[in-house]
Amino acid sequence: MITSFADLLHPHDPAALRAAAASGTRLLLRTDRARQFAGLMPWERFNDLVTADRVLAGDIEFARNNAILPAEMTILRPKRQKPPTRMRAAALHHYAQQGVSTVINGVERFDSETRRLNAIFERAFRAPVKTNLYASFGRDSAFKPHWDGHNVLVLHLHGRKHWRSWGQPWRAPLSHATCKVPDVLGEPEWEAVLEPGDILYLPRGEVHAAALAPGEDAMHLTIGIATPGFEALTAALAEACQAEEIGRQDLPILADAAQKQAWLTAAKQLLHRAVDALDLDAVLTLLDQRVEPLQAGFLGVDRRVHPDTRVVPTLRRPLGQAGAHGEPGRTVQAGTQSWTLEGIECHILALVMADAGHTVASLSAALPEIDATSVRDGVITLARKGLVTVRN
């Protein structure tokens, strides 16, 4: 079970991955977490996720070398209401033998463990993440060499896959229309075979491809990290300008030339003041506070908290410096919700945000100055507020 960013990367220092992300540099880390990675998505759970309704909705695709199979090739839709739409099992096995990969887009929507994993990455990178699952069988790959419009973190779960990279021909590209990958590429500048427990970081714009090791099945998760760009600053500027009347006005489209010039002069002065007052840390904190938490279980929690109960945070962004130190009376903002935390709640939340592997017993051990009953009550209070979920 992966419980924290550090746990995921063990034995590597998380600072190495953060440094690669900050500099836009490719990085391969071979961890000692092969067994835990396999547990992130066992083959059995993967098969349970592949359903006809998800194929119909476009959430699951079957792909080979950039070609997506039509849904009708993998599902059977009856002419009448009954029997229900179902998968073409024999056809799927045939396509898999022909090298067709299964792609589950946004797998966190259907799998609670992936949602919790995503929350770990969102707290580490302070950015929205989306996870796609790729399962390949026997040969070929889902896509030809390409680049992604977001940063990518690959977690290799099962089997082996040969990855190649041709570097970053364009710095910070935005449009695939203007930054097209050539049909014929030269020798890759980097290549490696990924095995279970391996992590590969690819910055936005890195041209890459992956192919199966001959005769193997493989599965990996691709975590897309949508790091905020310059538009986050311009949005913050626009919001700051709304504190003054001119910043809330419509553009003077129907005004005469003199009125337009006067309005533009005043608008420029307002923008200059807003730029001078701009604080990047304040903008990032504001972005953090706008993210809704994960949905928490809340029914019958009082009778489901025991010493070995695991306490998992629902917040998808870090608490910030004040929250991390556990000051009582702190207000926590997450999306449209806010909570005031008192005393022990602050301490417990700070601990589980740092490591989602805490149990009620380990929280008591980490807070020796507080009696065990109070720790349990604090966990229950946080669960009722929706800030943690409990798992037995």
Sine and cosine of phi, psi and omega as CSV:
sin_phi,cos_phi,sin_psi,cos_psi,sin_omega,cos_omega
0.00,0.00,0.80,-0.60,0.03,-1.00
-1.00,0.02,0.83,-0.56,-0.11,-0.99
-0.89,-0.45,-0.21,0.98,-0.04,-1.00
-0.37,-0.93,0.21,-0.98,0.04,-1.00
-0.88,0.48,-0.69,0.73,0.02,-1.00
-0.91,0.43,-0.63,0.78,0.02,-1.00
-0.89,0.45,-0.65,0.76,0.01,-1.00
-0.88,0.48,-0.64,0.77,-0.13,-0.99
-1.00,-0.04,-0.10,1.00,-0.10,-0.99
-0.77,0.64,0.72,-0.69,0.19,0.98
-1.00,-0.09,0.28,0.96,-0.07,-1.00
-0.99,0.12,0.48,-0.88,0.07,-1.00
-0.97,0.25,0.80,-0.59,0.04,-1.00
-0.81,0.58,-0.41,0.91,0.00,-1.00
-0.87,0.48,-0.47,0.88,-0.01,-1.00
-0.91,0.41,-0.68,0.74,0.02,-1.00
-0.94,0.33,-0.64,0.77,0.03,-1.00
-0.88,0.47,-0.62,0.79,0.01,-1.00
-0.92,0.40,-0.65,0.76,0.04,-1.00
-0.90,0.44,-0.68,0.73,0.02,-1.00
-0.90,0.43,-0.63,0.77,-0.02,-1.00
-0.92,0.39,-0.54,0.84,-0.06,-1.00
-0.99,-0.14,-0.06,1.00,-0.02,-1.00
0.92,0.39,0.70,0.71,-0.08,-1.00
-0.88,-0.47,0.68,-0.73,0.07,-1.00
-0.89,0.45,0.59,-0.81,-0.01,-1.00
-0.51,-0.86,0.74,-0.67,0.11,-0.99
-0.92,-0.39,0.81,-0.59,0.06,-1.00
-0.86,-0.51,0.80,-0.60,0.07,-1.00
-0.97,-0.23,0.95,-0.32,-0.09,-1.00
-1.00,-0.04,0.05,-1.00,0.11,-0.99
-0.96,-0.27,0.57,0.82,-0.10,-0.99
-0.91,-0.41,0.52,0.85,-0.05,-1.00
-0.84,0.54,-0.71,0.71,-0.03,-1.00
-0.91,0.42,-0.69,0.72,-0.01,-1.00
-0.92,0.40,-0.60,0.80,0.03,-1.00
-0.90,0.43,-0.66,0.75,0.03,-1.00
-0.87,0.50,-0.56,0.83,0.01,-1.00
-0.96,0.29,-0.26,0.97,0.03,-1.00
-0.91,0.42,-0.51,0.86,0.05,-1.00
-0.40,-0.92,1.00,0.09,0.09,-1.00
-0.88,0.48,0.44,-0.90,0.01,-1.00
-0.84,0.55,-0.60,0.80,-0.04,-1.00
-0.90,0.44,-0.67,0.74,0.00,-1.00
-0.93,0.36,-0.60,0.80,0.07,-1.00
-0.84,0.54,-0.73,0.68,-0.01,-1.00
-0.89,0.46,-0.57,0.82,0.03,-1.00
-0.91,0.42,-0.46,0.89,-0.04,-1.00
-0.98,0.21,-0.37,0.93,-0.07,-1.00
-0.99,0.12,0.98,-0.20,-0.03,-1.00
-0.79,-0.61,0.38,-0.92,-0.05,-1.00
-0.89,0.45,-0.64,0.77,-0.03,-1.00
-0.90,0.43,-0.56,0.83,0.02,-1.00
-0.95,0.30,-0.54,0.84,0.10,-0.99
-0.91,0.41,-0.70,0.72,0.02,-1.00
-0.87,0.49,-0.61,0.80,-0.02,-1.00
-0.98,0.21,-0.12,0.99,-0.03,-1.00
0.99,0.12,0.11,0.99,0.01,-1.00
-0.97,0.24,-0.43,0.90,0.04,-1.00
-0.85,-0.53,0.75,-0.67,0.01,-1.00
-0.78,-0.62,0.40,-0.91,0.06,-1.00
-0.87,-0.49,0.87,-0.49,-0.20,-0.98
-0.73,-0.68,0.47,-0.88,0.11,-0.99
-0.48,-0.88,0.86,-0.51,0.05,-1.00
0.77,0.64,0.76,0.65,0.07,-1.00
0.98,0.21,-0.02,1.00,0.01,-1.00
-0.98,-0.19,0.78,-0.63,0.03,-1.00
-0.99,-0.17,0.80,-0.60,0.03,-1.00
-0.94,0.35,0.65,-0.76,0.13,-0.99
-0.86,0.50,0.55,-0.84,-0.04,-1.00
-0.85,0.53,-0.56,0.83,-0.05,-1.00
-0.90,0.44,-0.31,0.95,0.02,-1.00
-0.98,0.18,-0.25,0.97,-0.09,-1.00
-0.85,-0.52,-0.18,0.98,0.01,-1.00
-0.78,-0.62,0.37,-0.93,0.03,-1.00
-0.90,-0.44,0.90,-0.43,-0.01,-1.00
-0.96,-0.27,0.91,-0.40,-0.01,-1.00
-0.94,0.35,0.41,-0.91,0.01,-1.00
-0.95,0.32,-0.49,0.87,0.02,-1.00
-0.96,-0.30,0.10,-1.00,-0.07,-1.00
-0.89,0.45,-0.57,0.82,0.00,-1.00
-0.87,-0.50,0.60,-0.80,-0.01,1.00
-0.96,0.29,0.20,-0.98,-0.06,-1.00
-0.95,0.31,0.30,-0.95,0.09,-1.00
-0.86,0.52,0.67,-0.74,-0.04,-1.00
-0.60,-0.80,0.25,-0.97,0.01,-1.00
-0.97,0.26,0.52,-0.85,0.14,-0.99
-1.00,0.04,1.00,0.02,-0.14,-0.99
-0.86,0.52,-0.75,0.66,-0.03,-1.00
-0.89,0.46,-0.64,0.77,0.02,-1.00
-0.90,0.43,-0.65,0.76,0.01,-1.00
-0.88,0.48,-0.70,0.71,0.03,-1.00
-0.87,0.49,-0.64,0.77,0.02,-1.00
-0.90,0.44,-0.74,0.68,-0.01,-1.00
-0.89,0.45,-0.62,0.79,0.02,-1.00
-0.88,0.48,-0.64,0.76,0.03,-1.00
-0.92,0.40,-0.40,0.92,0.03,-1.00
-1.00,0.03,0.08,1.00,0.06,-1.00
1.00,-0.05,0.27,0.96,0.04,-1.00
-0.99,0.17,0.76,-0.65,0.01,-1.00
-1.00,-0.09,0.46,-0.89,0.10,-1.00
-0.98,-0.18,0.77,-0.64,0.00,-1.00
-0.86,-0.50,0.86,-0.51,0.10,-1.00
-0.96,-0.29,0.95,-0.32,-0.04,-1.00
-0.99,0.15,0.75,-0.67,0.02,-1.00
0.86,0.51,0.79,0.62,-0.11,-0.99
-0.89,0.46,-0.35,0.94,0.02,-1.00
-0.89,0.46,-0.35,0.94,0.03,-1.00
-0.93,0.38,-0.38,0.92,-0.09,-1.00
-0.91,-0.42,-0.12,0.99,-0.12,-0.99
-0.71,-0.71,0.90,-0.44,-0.09,-1.00
-0.92,0.40,-0.55,0.83,0.01,-1.00
-0.91,0.41,-0.62,0.79,0.05,-1.00
-0.92,0.39,-0.58,0.81,0.07,-1.00
-0.87,0.49,-0.68,0.73,0.02,-1.00
-0.92,0.39,-0.60,0.80,0.07,-1.00
-0.89,0.45,-0.70,0.72,0.04,-1.00
-0.84,0.54,-0.64,0.77,-0.01,-1.00
-0.88,0.47,-0.58,0.81,0.06,-1.00
-0.88,0.48,-0.70,0.72,-0.01,-1.00
-0.94,0.35,-0.61,0.79,0.00,-1.00
-0.91,0.42,-0.62,0.78,0.05,-1.00
-0.93,0.38,-0.57,0.82,-0.03,-1.00
-0.97,0.26,-0.65,0.76,-0.10,-1.00
-0.98,-0.21,-0.14,0.99,0.00,-1.00
0.80,0.60,0.74,0.68,-0.05,-1.00
-0.47,-0.88,0.46,-0.89,0.08,-1.00
-0.89,0.45,0.61,-0.79,0.07,-1.00
-0.76,-0.65,0.47,-0.89,0.08,-1.00
-0.66,-0.75,0.66,-0.75,-0.07,-1.00
-0.90,-0.44,0.80,-0.60,0.14,-0.99
-0.95,-0.31,0.57,-0.82,0.04,-1.00
-0.95,-0.31,0.69,-0.72,0.03,-1.00
-0.82,-0.58,0.86,-0.51,0.07,-1.00
-0.87,-0.49,0.82,-0.57,-0.07,-1.00
-0.83,-0.55,0.49,-0.87,-0.15,-0.99
-0.71,-0.70,0.90,-0.44,0.22,-0.97
0.99,0.17,-0.69,0.73,-0.08,-1.00
-0.18,-0.98,0.17,-0.99,0.09,-1.00
0.87,0.49,-0.13,-0.99,-0.02,-1.00
-0.53,-0.85,0.24,-0.97,-0.05,-1.00
-0.95,0.32,-0.61,0.79,-0.15,-0.99
-0.71,-0.71,0.50,-0.86,0.10,-0.99
-0.97,0.24,0.09,-1.00,0.04,-1.00
-0.79,0.62,0.73,-0.68,-0.07,-1.00
-0.38,-0.93,0.15,-0.99,0.14,-0.99
-0.82,-0.58,0.46,-0.89,-0.02,-1.00
-0.97,-0.23,0.50,-0.87,-0.01,-1.00
-1.00,0.08,0.33,0.94,0.06,-1.00
-0.49,-0.87,0.25,-0.97,0.09,-1.00
-0.95,0.32,0.50,-0.86,-0.13,-0.99
-0.79,-0.61,0.69,-0.72,0.13,-0.99
-0.83,-0.56,0.87,-0.49,-0.03,-1.00
-0.98,-0.20,0.81,-0.59,0.13,-0.99
-0.94,-0.33,0.90,-0.44,-0.04,-1.00
-1.00,-0.01,0.84,-0.54,-0.16,-0.99
-0.97,-0.22,-0.72,0.70,-0.11,-0.99
-0.65,-0.76,0.53,-0.85,0.09,-1.00
0.94,0.35,-0.30,-0.95,0.00,-1.00
-0.74,-0.67,0.53,-0.85,0.01,-1.00
-0.58,-0.81,0.65,-0.76,-0.02,-1.00
-1.00,-0.05,0.91,-0.42,-0.02,-1.00
-0.97,-0.25,0.62,-0.79,0.06,-1.00
-0.74,-0.67,0.51,-0.86,0.02,-1.00
-0.69,-0.73,0.64,-0.76,0.06,-1.00
-0.95,-0.33,0.37,0.93,0.07,-1.00
0.97,0.25,-0.37,-0.93,-0.06,-1.00
-0.87,-0.49,1.00,0.00,0.01,-1.00
-0.88,0.48,-0.46,0.89,0.01,-1.00
-0.81,-0.59,0.67,-0.74,0.03,-1.00
-1.00,0.05,0.81,-0.58,0.03,-1.00
0.78,0.63,0.83,0.56,0.01,-1.00
-0.94,0.34,0.43,-0.90,0.00,-1.00
-0.86,-0.50,-0.54,0.84,-0.14,-0.99
-0.85,-0.52,0.81,-0.59,0.10,-1.00
-0.93,0.36,-0.39,0.92,0.00,-1.00
-0.92,0.39,-0.59,0.81,-0.03,-1.00
-0.99,-0.13,-0.25,0.97,0.00,-1.00
-0.84,-0.55,0.95,0.30,-0.09,-1.00
-1.00,0.07,0.68,-0.74,0.08,-1.00
-0.98,0.21,0.80,-0.60,0.00,-1.00
-0.87,0.49,0.49,-0.87,0.05,-1.00
-0.90,0.43,-0.53,0.85,0.00,-1.00
-0.90,-0.44,0.86,-0.51,0.01,-1.00
-0.93,-0.36,0.45,-0.89,0.06,-1.00
-0.98,0.21,-0.33,-0.94,0.03,-1.00
-0.92,0.38,0.64,-0.77,0.03,-1.00
-0.91,0.40,0.49,-0.87,0.05,-1.00
-0.99,0.12,-0.22,0.97,0.01,-1.00
-0.42,-0.91,0.57,-0.82,0.11,-0.99
-0.41,-0.91,0.45,-0.89,0.00,-1.00
-0.26,-0.96,0.42,-0.91,0.11,-0.99
-0.99,-0.13,0.87,-0.50,0.01,-1.00
-1.00,0.02,0.65,-0.76,0.01,-1.00
-0.82,-0.58,0.23,-0.97,-0.01,-1.00
-0.80,0.60,0.74,-0.68,-0.04,-1.00
0.99,-0.12,-0.11,0.99,0.00,-1.00
-1.00,0.06,0.54,-0.84,0.04,-1.00
-0.81,-0.59,0.76,-0.65,0.03,-1.00
-0.83,-0.56,0.82,-0.57,0.07,-1.00
-0.97,-0.23,0.79,-0.61,0.04,-1.00
-0.82,-0.57,0.86,-0.51,0.02,-1.00
-0.95,0.30,0.34,-0.94,0.04,-1.00
-0.81,0.59,0.73,-0.68,0.03,-1.00
1.00,-0.07,-0.13,0.99,0.02,-1.00
-0.96,0.27,0.86,-0.52,0.00,-1.00
-0.98,0.18,0.81,-0.58,-0.11,-0.99
-0.51,-0.86,0.27,-0.96,0.09,-1.00
-0.42,-0.91,0.39,-0.92,0.00,-1.00
-0.68,-0.73,0.63,-0.77,0.02,-1.00
-0.69,-0.73,0.51,-0.86,-0.02,-1.00
-0.92,0.38,0.56,-0.83,0.27,-0.96
-0.92,0.39,0.66,-0.75,-0.12,-0.99
-0.80,0.60,0.74,-0.67,0.10,-1.00
0.97,0.24,0.20,0.98,-0.04,-1.00
-0.91,-0.41,0.39,-0.92,0.24,-0.97
-0.98,-0.21,0.51,-0.86,-0.03,-1.00
-0.53,-0.85,0.42,-0.91,0.05,-1.00
-0.59,-0.81,0.67,-0.75,0.11,-0.99
-0.58,-0.82,0.38,-0.93,0.13,-0.99
-0.97,-0.23,0.72,-0.70,0.11,-0.99
-0.94,-0.35,0.92,-0.40,0.01,-1.00
-1.00,-0.09,0.92,-0.40,0.05,-1.00
-1.00,0.03,0.86,-0.51,-0.06,-1.00
-0.97,-0.25,0.96,-0.29,-0.06,-1.00
-1.00,-0.02,0.96,0.28,-0.02,-1.00
-0.88,0.47,0.75,-0.66,0.00,-1.00
-0.85,0.53,0.58,-0.81,0.00,-1.00
-0.94,-0.34,-0.32,-0.95,-0.07,-1.00
-0.86,0.50,-0.44,0.90,-0.02,-1.00
-0.89,0.45,-0.41,0.91,0.05,-1.00
-0.92,0.40,-0.58,0.82,0.04,-1.00
-0.94,0.33,-0.68,0.73,-0.02,-1.00
-0.92,0.40,-0.56,0.83,0.06,-1.00
-0.91,0.41,-0.64,0.77,0.03,-1.00
-0.91,0.42,-0.62,0.79,0.05,-1.00
-0.89,0.45,-0.71,0.70,0.00,-1.00
-0.87,0.49,-0.65,0.76,0.00,-1.00
-0.92,0.39,-0.65,0.76,0.02,-1.00
-0.90,0.44,-0.61,0.79,-0.02,-1.00
-0.92,0.40,-0.40,0.92,-0.02,-1.00
-0.94,0.35,-0.15,0.99,0.07,-1.00
-0.93,0.36,-0.35,0.94,0.04,-1.00
-0.94,-0.33,0.45,-0.90,-0.13,-0.99
-0.85,0.53,-0.68,0.74,-0.06,-1.00
-0.90,0.44,-0.49,0.87,0.02,-1.00
-0.95,0.30,-0.21,0.98,0.03,-1.00
-0.97,-0.26,-0.08,1.00,-0.08,-1.00
-0.99,0.17,0.39,-0.92,0.16,-0.99
-0.94,0.34,0.39,-0.92,0.13,-0.99
-0.90,0.43,0.64,-0.77,-0.09,-1.00
-0.98,0.20,0.90,0.45,-0.11,-0.99
-0.89,0.45,-0.62,0.79,-0.09,-1.00
-1.00,-0.09,0.08,1.00,0.00,-1.00
-0.97,0.24,0.31,-0.95,0.08,-1.00
-0.98,0.19,0.07,-1.00,-0.13,-0.99
-0.87,0.49,-0.67,0.74,-0.03,-1.00
-0.92,0.40,-0.67,0.74,0.01,-1.00
-0.91,0.41,-0.62,0.78,0.04,-1.00
-0.89,0.46,-0.67,0.74,-0.03,-1.00
-0.91,0.41,-0.66,0.75,0.01,-1.00
-0.90,0.44,-0.67,0.74,0.01,-1.00
-0.90,0.43,-0.68,0.73,-0.02,-1.00
-0.91,0.42,-0.62,0.79,0.04,-1.00
-0.88,0.47,-0.70,0.71,0.02,-1.00
-0.91,0.41,-0.61,0.79,0.00,-1.00
-0.91,0.41,-0.66,0.75,0.03,-1.00
-0.89,0.46,-0.66,0.75,0.03,-1.00
-0.89,0.46,-0.65,0.76,0.04,-1.00
-0.90,0.44,-0.68,0.73,0.01,-1.00
-0.89,0.45,-0.64,0.77,0.04,-1.00
-0.87,0.50,-0.69,0.73,0.01,-1.00
-0.90,0.43,-0.65,0.76,-0.01,-1.00
-0.92,0.40,-0.64,0.77,0.02,-1.00
-0.90,0.43,-0.68,0.73,0.00,-1.00
-0.89,0.46,-0.50,0.86,-0.03,-1.00
-1.00,-0.02,-0.03,1.00,-0.09,-1.00
-0.91,0.42,0.73,-0.68,0.00,-1.00
-0.78,-0.62,0.90,-0.43,-0.08,-1.00
-0.89,0.45,-0.67,0.74,0.01,-1.00
-0.88,0.48,-0.61,0.79,0.02,-1.00
-0.92,0.39,-0.62,0.79,0.04,-1.00
-0.90,0.44,-0.70,0.72,-0.01,-1.00
-0.90,0.43,-0.63,0.77,0.04,-1.00
-0.89,0.45,-0.66,0.75,0.03,-1.00
-0.89,0.46,-0.66,0.75,0.04,-1.00
-0.89,0.45,-0.66,0.75,0.04,-1.00
-0.86,0.52,-0.70,0.71,-0.10,-1.00
-0.94,0.35,-0.25,0.97,-0.03,-1.00
-1.00,-0.01,-0.01,1.00,-0.06,-1.00
-1.00,-0.03,0.83,-0.56,0.03,-1.00
-0.93,0.36,0.55,-0.84,0.06,-1.00
-0.97,0.26,0.20,-0.98,0.16,-0.99
-0.91,0.42,0.43,-0.90,0.08,-1.00
-0.95,0.32,0.71,-0.70,-0.03,-1.00
-0.95,-0.31,0.54,-0.84,0.15,-0.99
-0.95,0.30,0.58,-0.82,-0.09,-1.00
-0.64,-0.77,-0.12,0.99,-0.08,-1.00
-1.00,0.02,0.80,-0.60,0.06,-1.00
0.93,0.37,0.39,0.92,-0.09,-1.00
-0.89,0.45,-0.53,0.85,-0.05,-1.00
-0.84,0.54,-0.58,0.82,-0.06,-1.00
-0.99,-0.11,0.13,0.99,-0.04,-1.00
-0.87,-0.49,0.25,0.97,0.01,-1.00
-0.95,-0.32,0.92,-0.39,-0.02,-1.00
-0.80,-0.60,0.14,-0.99,-0.01,-1.00
-0.83,0.55,-0.57,0.82,-0.03,-1.00
-1.00,-0.08,0.19,0.98,0.05,-1.00
-0.94,0.33,0.77,-0.64,0.03,-1.00
-0.99,0.11,0.65,-0.76,-0.05,-1.00
-0.92,-0.39,0.90,-0.44,-0.13,-0.99
-0.89,-0.45,0.78,-0.63,0.00,-1.00
-0.96,0.29,0.49,-0.87,0.07,-1.00
-0.98,-0.20,-0.23,0.97,-0.01,-1.00
-0.93,0.36,0.66,-0.75,-0.05,-1.00
-0.96,-0.27,0.17,0.99,0.07,-1.00
-0.68,-0.74,0.40,-0.92,0.01,-1.00
-0.90,0.43,0.40,-0.92,-0.01,-1.00
-0.94,0.33,-0.45,0.90,-0.13,-0.99
0.99,-0.11,0.20,-0.98,-0.12,-0.99
-0.87,0.50,-0.70,0.72,-0.05,-1.00
-0.91,0.42,-0.71,0.70,-0.01,-1.00
-0.91,0.42,-0.57,0.82,-0.04,-1.00
-0.91,0.42,-0.44,0.90,0.02,-1.00
-1.00,0.02,-0.07,1.00,0.15,-0.99
0.95,0.32,0.58,0.81,0.03,-1.00
-0.94,0.34,0.71,-0.71,0.06,-1.00
-0.93,0.38,0.44,-0.90,0.01,-1.00
0.99,0.17,0.19,0.98,-0.02,-1.00
-0.98,0.22,0.65,-0.76,0.10,-1.00
-0.99,-0.13,0.79,-0.61,0.02,-1.00
-0.95,-0.30,0.78,-0.62,0.00,-1.00
-0.92,-0.38,0.76,-0.65,0.08,-1.00
-0.58,-0.81,0.97,-0.25,-0.03,-1.00
0.90,0.43,-0.80,-0.60,-0.04,-1.00
-1.00,0.02,0.09,1.00,-0.08,-1.00
-0.90,-0.44,0.48,-0.87,0.10,-1.00
-0.57,-0.82,0.49,-0.87,-0.03,-1.00
-0.65,-0.76,0.56,-0.83,0.16,-0.99
-0.97,-0.25,0.84,-0.55,-0.05,-1.00
-0.97,-0.24,0.68,-0.73,-0.02,-1.00
-0.88,-0.48,0.67,-0.75,0.18,-0.98
0.77,0.64,-0.89,-0.46,-0.14,-0.99
-0.88,0.47,-0.48,0.88,0.02,-1.00
-0.85,0.53,-0.66,0.75,0.01,-1.00
-0.88,0.47,-0.71,0.70,-0.03,-1.00
-0.90,0.44,-0.71,0.71,-0.02,-1.00
-0.90,0.44,-0.72,0.69,-0.05,-1.00
-0.89,0.45,-0.65,0.76,0.03,-1.00
-0.88,0.48,-0.64,0.77,-0.01,-1.00
-0.92,0.39,-0.72,0.69,-0.05,-1.00
-0.96,0.27,-0.42,0.91,0.10,-1.00
-0.92,0.38,-0.53,0.85,0.02,-1.00
-0.98,0.21,-0.51,0.86,-0.02,-1.00
-0.47,-0.88,0.94,-0.33,-0.05,-1.00
-0.98,0.21,0.17,0.99,0.04,-1.00
-1.00,-0.07,0.04,1.00,-0.04,-1.00
-0.91,0.41,0.63,-0.77,0.20,-0.98
-0.96,-0.28,0.14,-0.99,0.05,-1.00
-0.86,0.51,-0.64,0.77,0.00,-1.00
-0.91,0.42,-0.68,0.74,-0.01,-1.00
-0.94,0.34,-0.50,0.87,0.10,-1.00
-0.91,0.41,-0.66,0.75,0.04,-1.00
-0.88,0.47,-0.64,0.76,0.02,-1.00
-0.92,0.40,-0.55,0.83,0.00,-1.00
-0.98,0.20,-0.26,0.97,-0.01,-1.00
-0.83,-0.56,0.91,0.41,-0.12,-0.99
-0.90,0.43,-0.34,0.94,-0.02,-1.00
-0.98,0.18,-0.10,0.99,-0.03,-1.00
-0.89,-0.45,0.71,-0.71,-0.04,-1.00
-0.94,0.34,0.41,-0.91,-0.11,-0.99
-0.88,0.47,-0.59,0.81,0.01,-1.00
-0.90,0.44,-0.65,0.76,0.01,-1.00
-0.92,0.39,-0.60,0.80,0.05,-1.00
-0.89,0.45,-0.73,0.69,0.02,-1.00
-0.86,0.50,-0.69,0.72,0.01,-1.00
-0.89,0.46,-0.61,0.79,0.03,-1.00
-0.90,0.43,-0.64,0.77,0.06,-1.00
-0.88,0.47,-0.70,0.71,0.00,-1.00
-0.88,0.47,-0.67,0.74,0.01,-1.00
-0.88,0.47,-0.69,0.72,0.03,-1.00
-0.90,0.43,-0.60,0.80,0.02,-1.00
-0.92,0.40,-0.65,0.76,0.03,-1.00
-0.90,0.44,-0.53,0.85,0.02,-1.00
-0.98,0.18,-0.19,0.98,0.00,-1.00
1.00,0.09,0.24,0.97,-0.02,-1.00
-1.00,0.00,-0.31,0.95,0.11,-0.99
-0.66,-0.75,0.35,-0.94,0.18,-0.98
-0.83,-0.55,0.51,-0.86,-0.05,-1.00
-0.94,-0.35,0.61,-0.79,-0.07,-1.00
-0.70,-0.71,0.79,-0.61,0.03,-1.00
-0.94,-0.33,0.00,0.00,0.00,0.00
